Amino acid sequence: MNALETAWSGMVPVEDTALYVTDTGGDGVPVIYCNGQFATIGYWKNVVEALGDGFRHINFDERARGKKSLKSADYSFEACMRDIDAVLEARGVTGKVLIVGWSYGAFLAATWASRNPERCIGAVPVDGAEPHDWLDDAMEVRIRKLFKRLAPITTILRPTGLTPKLSASQQADCNIELGKISRKANLGPVLDAITVPTRYVLASGASLGSKGDEQEQIRAAMGEVVERNPNIEVFAKVASNHDWILKKDFKAVADAVREVADLGDRDK
C-alpha cells in the first residue's frame, strides 16, 4: 500500500446518522477536509495527491452526501460543525489539526478554527467564508427556484453519490441558512476572533447559480477582513472559477496548506 492509500475507511455514527470517513493514517500533520455544501470527498483528490505523505488526510462525506453517508433529521450548519468533532474523535485525533474547506466547507473551516484555537494548527478556506450581505428576499426566491429546477437532474444522479439525498427544499434551506451565516454582522466577528494562521485561496469569476460579478463583489470583502486580523491573509487568487478551483488550481490550495502547517503550532 502506498502512503496515500486509505489506511482506514468506514462509517462513523453521529447522532441519528452515520458518515463515511477515510483516513490515510500515519504520523504526518493531520488535515481534515470540509466539503462543499453538496460535494463529496472525491473533490479533494488532487489536493491530497499534491500534498503527499507528509500529511495525514482525513476526509468525510457530510450527512446524506455521497454514496454511503446516511440521512438525518438535521442538516443545519451547527450539525455540520458537530460532525467535524465527531469524526476527529472517532479517528482518535487528540492533538492539533489543520482544517481545510471549500465553498460551504470554507465556512465550516473558518468557524471551527475560530472556536477551537487550542485544537487548531490553522485553516485554509477555499473560495468561501467571505462576509457579505448577499441574501435578501429576492435571492431567497431565486435559490428556491434554482433547486426546484435542478431537482429532476439531481434525483437521477442521486444513486451515483454525485448529488445529495436531500430534497430540493432541503437543499434550498441549507443554502439560505448559509446566506444568513454569511452576513457581515454574523461572519465578521467569527473571522475577527481567529487567532491561528489562516490562508484564503480565492477563485475568480462566476459559478453555478451566480450572475455577473456577484461573486467577485463577495470576494472583495476579504480586504476589510485582512486589514482587521493579521492572522488572516489571502494566499492566492487563482484563475479558476468557484466550481473548478479544486480541480484546476489544486496546487495553490496545497501550497497554502503547507504554509499554514509551517506557521502553525502543532502538538508533538
N, C-alpha and C positions, 0 to 999 in steps of 0.2 A: 504494500500500500504506500503510495507517495504521500508527501507531507500535507497535501491539500485534499486528500480524500477524507470523507467524513469518518471520524473515529466513532461517532455515536449519532444515531438518528432515532426518533421515536416520538410518541405522544406524551405531552406534559399536561396533566389535569389542572385546570384552573377554574374555580368556582363551578358554574354549571356547564362547562365546556372542556375541550382539550385542544391543545395546539401542537402542530407538527413542528419539531425542532431538529436542527442539525448542528453538530459541534465537531470541529476538526481536532479539538483537544490539544495537548502539548503545553509547553511552558512559555509560549510566546505571549505578547501583550494581548489580553482578552479584548476583543472587539465585538460588540453586539450591534446588529443592524436592524433598523426600523424601516419597514416597507412603506411605499406609497399607499394611499388610502385603500385602493382595491388591487394592489400589486402583490407579488409573491417573492419568495426568496430567490427565484431564478434571476431576477433583475440585478442581483449583486454579483453574478458570476465573474464578470470581467474585473470588477474591483478586487474581489477576493484573490483571483489569479495574479493580478498586478502586485498586490501586497505580499503574497507568498507566505512561506512557512515561518516567518519571524513573528507571526501573529496567530492567536487562537480565534478562529472565526465562528461566532455563534449566530445562527440565523433562525428565524421562526416565521411561520405564516400566522397572521392575526386571525381572530375569530371569524369563521365562515369564509376564510380566504384559502386559495389553493385547493388541491385535491383532498387533503386529509384533515385540516383543522375543522372542528365541528361548529355547529350553530350555537347561538347563545341568545339569552333574553336581553343582553346588554351590549350594545355596540358603541357606547359612548367613548369620548376621549379619555376619561378617567379610567374606564375599564382597560383601555389600551395601556395606560400608564401602569396599572397593576400587573398587566401581563409581562411587562419588562422585568419587574421584580420577581415574578413567579418563575420565569424562565431562568434567570440568574440563580435563584435559589435551587431550582431543580437540577441545574448543572453544577452545583457546588462551588460557584464563584463567590468567594468571600473577600477577595482583595478589590482593588480599584479596576474599573473597566473604562474603555474608550467607547463612546456611543456615537453612532453614525446614523443619519436618517435622510431619506429623500422625500420631498414633497410633504405629504401628511406626516411621514416619519421624521422630517426635519423638525416639526413642531414637537413631536414626542422627544426627540433627542435633546433639543434646547431646553425643554421643560424639565426633563429628567436631570440634566446637568445642573440646572438652576436649583432644583430641590435637593439634590444629593451631592454636594461638593465633596463631602468626605469619602464618597464611594467612586468618584469620577476622575479619571485621568484628564479628560477633556472631551470636546464634542466637535463633530463635523456635520453641520446641517447643509444639505444639498438642495438648493433651489426651493426653499420653503422657510417658514418661520420668520417672515418679514412683517412687522406691524403695519397694518394699513386698514382703513375703514372701507373695504370694498363691498361689504354686504349691506344691501338695502332691500326694501320691499320688492323692487323690480328685479333685483338679482335673485332673490328667493324664487320668484315665479320662473325666471329663466332656468334656474337649476332644476326645478321640478320638471319643467318641460323637457330639458335635455335628457334626464334619466328615464323619463317615460318614453321618449323617442328611441332611446338606445335599448330599451327592455327586450325587444324581440331578438336582438343580436346577442345581448349578454345572457339571455336564457339559453340560447342554442349552444353557446360556448361554455356554459357553466360546468358540464361534465369534464371538460379538459383542465379545469382549475385556473383558466386564464381570466375568468370573471368570477366575482364573489357569489356566495349563496344568499345574498341579501336581495330583497325586493327593490324595485325602482324607488319606492317611497322611502325605504330604509337607507338606501344609498344617498338619496337627496337629503334626508335628515342628517346624516353624517357630514355631508358637505356644508350644509347650512350651519351646523354646530361649529365647524371649523372656521367659518366666516366670523362667527361671534368671538371665538377664541383669538382670531387674528387682529381684532380691533386694537388700536393703539393703547386704549385705556386698560386692556386686558393683557396683551402680549408684551407691551413695553416694559412694565415692571418686572416681568419674568426674565426678560433679557438683561435688564439693568442689574439684576441680582446675580448673574452668572459670575463666578469667581475663578473658573478654570479656563485654560486655553481653549478657545472656540474659533474655528476657522470655517467660514462660509465658502461654498463653491456655488456660484450663481450661473444660471443659463442665460440665454438671450432669446428675444422674440416671443412669440405666442405659443399656445399649446391647445390641446383639445378643449373646446368649450370657452376659450377666451377670444376676445376680439381686439383688433388694432394693437395699441400699445398698452393695454390694460396691465399686462404682467410686468412690463418694463417700469411702469409707474409704481407698482408694488415693490419691485426690487430696489427702486431708488430710495425707499425708506431706510435702507440699511446705512445710508450716510449718517443719519442722526444717531442711529444705534451705536455705530463705531465711535463716533465723537464722544458719546457719553460713557462708554465702557471700554477701557483699554485692554480688557481680556478678549474682546471680540474683534476679529479682522475679517475682511473679505479676502480670502486667499487667492481666488481666481474668478474671473468672469469669462466663461468659455463661449465658443461659437454655437454649440448645440442648443436646441430649444429644450423646454422642460421635459418633453416626452422622451427625448433621445440622449439626455446627458449621461446616464449611467452606461450606455452602450458606446457612445462615440467619444466622450471625454472622461472615461473612467480613470485615465492616468492622472488627471488633475485631482480627482477625488482621492485616489491612492496617495498622491503626494501630500495632500492636506492631512490625511490620517498620519502619515509618517512624521510630519512636522509636529502635530499635536502630541504624538507619542513621545517625541524627543523633548518637548517642552513640559509635559505633564509630570506630576509627581506620582510615581507608581509604588505601591506597597511591594516590597520584595518578599 
